Amino acid sequence: MNRRVHAMTVDVEEHFQVSAFEGYVRRDQWEQQPSRVVNNTRRLLDLFDTLKLHGTFFVLGWVAERQPSLVREIADRGHEIGCHGYSHRLIYDQRRDEFRDELLRAKTLLEDQSGQRVVGHRAASFSIGRRNLWALDELVDAGFEYDSSLFPVRHDRYGVPGAPRSIYRLTTPHGGSLIEVPPSTVALGRWTLPVAGGGYLRLYPQAITDWAIRRIAGEQCAAVVYVHPWEVDPEQPRVSGLPVLRRFRHYVNIDTTERKLQNLAGRHRFGSMRDLISMSGPLPAVSLH
């Protein structure tokens, strides 16, 4: 087993709240959808108990408001609570004041429910990029100490191409300081490929993900694995009418996630984002603006 500590993270949201379903499951229909987030999150919690693994759960405020006992349970079972925003709206589609209000609403909920100080943030669909770096200053002003939203890849929905691939200390546009822990990538020549989370974890064969994490560790870096509770739920209701690409992104290999997590935990050492940061030592300073 590789002894470097990598981060295991969970973005806690309902199966119908993903960005791929925008326009197909309306927000005003969310309350009428069957809720599966509690059972699916407990399935991950039970798996992590078996694996003796403690990670970071970035919880959506909308979920926390409706399932406060779930947030308490995650914290009571030894995991770090992070913030996934409130409404799962893409940040670059929000006004700055809207984002600020939702951020503070979610942070207050999560701290009250968990009894933890919430210092970590991950944007819905990694939706902080060069066009809305102002969001980083809002995170600093709200008391966050780290973020995990700047994906150093090219993608149709997110990405900050050219940003560092490993953990760094980010100087925000107004001079604030924030630790950035980017989702994992591997560099192959001119290409930077996303790995080890979400659809990439489900799409790639197990051997590819394992190789990628070993390669990242060989660069003296730590990997960040991310998963959603709905990704261990092959029986979730299917949304009809989705375009082929959206359907593929959400449902591909959804029955393999739990097994892949078990196998990864058998080969690598995982902890929370807080663990990863505490073991990282001095961080390079970076400004992206």
C-alpha positions in Angstrom: 0.0 0.0 0.0 1.2 3.5 -0.8 1.6 5.3 2.5 1.0 8.8 1.2 -2.3 10.1 2.4 -4.8 10.9 -0.4 -8.2 12.5 0.2 -11.5 10.7 0.0 -14.3 13.2 -0.6 -18.1 12.9 -1.1 -20.3 15.6 -2.6 -23.6 15.0 -0.8 -26.5 15.8 -3.1 -29.7 14.1 -4.3 -29.6 12.1 -7.5 -31.9 14.6 -9.3 -29.8 17.7 -8.5 -26.9 17.1 -10.8 -26.1 19.8 -13.4 -26.6 17.3 -16.2 -30.3 17.3 -15.4 -30.7 21.1 -15.7 -33.8 21.6 -17.9 -35.0 18.0 -17.4 -35.7 18.1 -13.7 -36.9 21.6 -12.8 -36.0 23.0 -9.4 -39.6 23.5 -8.6 -40.0 19.8 -9.0 -37.3 18.8 -6.5 -39.6 18.5 -3.5 -41.8 16.0 -5.5 -38.8 13.7 -6.4 -38.1 10.6 -4.4 -35.3 11.3 -1.9 -32.5 8.8 -1.8 -29.7 10.8 -0.3 -30.0 9.5 3.2 -29.8 5.8 2.4 -27.1 6.3 -0.3 -25.0 8.4 2.1 -25.3 5.8 4.8 -24.2 3.2 2.3 -21.0 5.1 1.8 -20.7 5.7 5.6 -21.0 1.9 6.2 -18.5 1.2 3.5 -16.0 3.7 5.0 -16.5 2.2 8.4 -15.6 -1.2 7.0 -12.6 0.2 5.3 -11.6 2.2 8.5 -11.5 5.3 6.4 -12.5 8.9 7.4 -13.0 11.4 4.6 -14.6 14.8 3.9 -18.3 15.2 3.0 -19.1 18.4 1.1 -22.8 18.7 2.0 -25.3 20.7 -0.1 -27.2 23.2 2.1 -30.5 22.2 0.4 -30.0 18.7 1.7 -28.8 19.8 5.1 -31.9 21.9 5.6 -34.1 18.9 4.9 -32.0 16.2 6.5 -30.3 17.7 9.6 -29.9 14.3 11.2 -27.8 13.1 8.3 -25.3 15.9 8.8 -25.0 15.0 12.5 -24.5 11.4 11.6 -21.7 12.1 9.2 -19.9 14.2 11.8 -20.6 11.7 14.6 -19.1 8.9 12.5 -15.8 10.8 12.4 -15.8 12.6 9.1 -15.1 16.2 8.2 -18.0 18.3 7.0 -17.4 20.7 4.1 -19.7 23.0 2.2 -21.1 22.3 -1.3 -23.0 25.5 -1.5 -26.8 25.7 -0.9 -28.7 25.3 -4.2 -26.3 23.5 -6.6 -26.6 26.5 -8.9 -23.5 27.0 -11.0 -21.6 29.9 -9.4 -20.8 31.6 -12.7 -24.6 31.8 -13.3 -25.1 33.6 -10.0 -24.7 37.2 -9.1 -22.1 37.8 -6.5 -24.6 38.8 -3.8 -26.7 35.6 -4.5 -23.6 33.5 -4.1 -22.6 35.2 -0.9 -26.1 34.8 0.6 -26.3 31.1 -0.3 -22.8 30.4 0.9 -23.4 31.9 4.3 -26.8 30.2 4.6 -25.2 26.8 3.9 -22.2 27.3 6.1 -24.4 28.3 9.1 -26.6 25.3 8.6 -23.8 22.9 8.5 -22.0 24.3 11.5 -25.1 24.3 13.6 -26.0 20.7 12.6 -22.5 19.2 12.8 -21.0 21.0 15.7 -17.9 21.5 13.5 -16.3 24.6 12.2 -16.7 24.3 8.4 -13.6 25.5 6.6 -13.7 23.6 3.3 -15.7 24.4 0.2 -16.4 22.7 -3.2 -18.5 24.4 -5.8 -21.3 22.7 -7.6 -19.8 21.2 -10.8 -16.5 22.9 -10.0 -18.0 26.1 -11.2 -15.3 28.6 -10.2 -13.1 29.6 -13.1 -11.3 32.6 -14.5 -14.5 34.4 -15.2 -15.7 34.4 -11.6 -12.5 34.3 -9.4 -14.4 36.9 -7.3 -16.0 33.8 -5.6 -12.7 33.1 -4.0 -12.7 36.4 -2.1 -16.3 35.6 -0.9 -14.9 32.3 0.4 -12.2 34.1 2.4 -14.6 36.7 3.7 -17.0 33.9 4.9 -14.1 32.2 6.9 -13.2 29.3 4.6 -9.7 28.1 4.7 -9.6 25.9 1.7 -11.4 25.3 -1.6 -11.5 22.3 -4.0 -13.2 23.8 -7.1 -10.5 24.8 -9.6 -10.2 21.8 -11.9 -7.0 22.3 -14.0 -8.6 20.9 -17.2 -10.6 21.9 -20.3 -14.3 20.9 -20.0 -17.5 22.2 -21.5 -18.9 23.1 -18.0 -15.8 23.8 -15.8 -12.1 24.0 -15.7 -9.1 26.3 -15.2 -6.6 25.2 -17.8 -3.0 25.9 -16.8 -3.8 26.0 -13.0 -1.5 24.0 -10.7 -2.3 20.3 -10.5 -1.4 19.8 -6.8 -2.2 21.6 -3.6 -1.2 25.3 -3.4 -1.8 28.5 -1.6 -3.9 30.8 -3.8 -3.8 34.6 -3.6 -7.3 35.8 -4.4 -8.1 38.9 -6.6 -8.4 41.2 -3.5 -5.3 39.8 -1.8 -6.8 37.2 0.4 -5.2 33.8 1.0 -6.9 30.4 0.4 -5.6 26.9 0.1 -6.6 25.3 -3.1 -6.8 21.5 -3.3 -7.6 20.7 -7.0 -9.3 17.5 -8.1 -6.9 15.0 -9.4 -5.3 15.0 -12.9 -2.4 13.3 -14.7 -0.2 15.0 -17.2 0.4 13.1 -20.4 2.5 15.2 -22.8 0.5 18.3 -23.7 -2.6 16.8 -22.2 -4.0 17.1 -18.6 -6.5 14.3 -18.0 -9.0 14.3 -15.1 -9.0 11.1 -13.0 -10.2 9.5 -9.7 -13.6 11.0 -9.3 -17.2 11.1 -10.4 -17.7 10.0 -14.0 -14.0 9.5 -14.5 -13.8 7.0 -11.7 -16.8 5.1 -13.2 -15.7 5.3 -16.8 -12.0 4.3 -16.5 -11.0 0.7 -15.8 -9.9 0.2 -12.2 -6.3 -0.4 -13.3 -6.2 3.1 -14.9 -7.3 4.9 -11.8 -4.9 2.9 -9.6 -2.1 3.7 -12.0 -3.0 7.4 -12.0 -3.0 7.6 -8.2 0.4 5.8 -8.0 1.7 8.3 -10.6 0.4 11.3 -8.7 2.1 9.9 -5.5 5.3 9.4 -7.5 5.2 13.2 -8.2 5.2 13.7 -4.4 1.6 14.8 -4.6 -1.7 13.6 -3.1 -4.7 12.4 -5.1 -8.2 13.7 -4.4 -10.9 11.1 -5.0 -14.5 12.4 -5.2 -17.8 10.5 -5.4 -21.5 11.3 -4.9 -24.0 9.2 -2.9 -26.1 8.6 -6.1 -23.1 6.9 -7.7 -23.6 3.8 -5.4 -27.3 3.6 -6.3 -27.8 1.6 -9.5 -31.6 1.4 -8.7 -32.2 5.1 -8.7 -35.1 6.3 -10.9 -34.0 7.1 -14.4 -34.7 10.5 -15.9 -36.3 10.3 -19.3 -35.6 12.4 -22.3 -31.9 13.1 -21.6 -29.6 13.7 -24.5 -27.2 10.8 -25.1 -24.1 12.6 -23.6 -25.9 13.6 -20.4 -27.4 10.2 -19.9 -24.0 8.6 -20.4 -22.2 11.0 -18.0 -24.7 10.2 -15.2 -25.3 6.5 -15.6 -22.1 5.0 -17.0 -20.8 2.1 -14.9 -22.9 3.2 -11.9 -22.9 -0.3 -10.7 -19.1 -0.4 -10.4 -18.5 2.5 -8.0 -18.6 0.7 -4.7 -16.3 -2.0 -5.8 -13.8 0.5 -7.2 -13.8 2.4 -3.9 -13.2 -0.8 -2.0 -10.3 -1.8 -4.3 -8.7 1.7 -4.1 -8.9 1.7 -0.3 -7.1 -1.7 -0.3 -4.2 -0.2 -2.3 -3.8 3.4 -1.1 -4.2 5.3 2.2 -7.0 7.7 2.4 -8.1 10.4 4.8 -9.9 13.7 4.9 -9.0 17.0 3.1 -8.0 18.2 6.6 -5.6 15.3 6.9 -4.1 15.9 3.4 -3.6 19.6 4.1 -2.0 19.0 7.5 0.6 16.7 6.0 1.4 18.8 3.0 4.1 21.1 4.5 4.9 24.5 2.9 2.8 25.3 -0.1 3.7 27.2 -3.2 2.1 30.6 -3.6 0.1 31.1 -6.8 -2.0 34.0 -8.2 -4.3 33.2 -11.1 -5.6 36.7 -11.8 
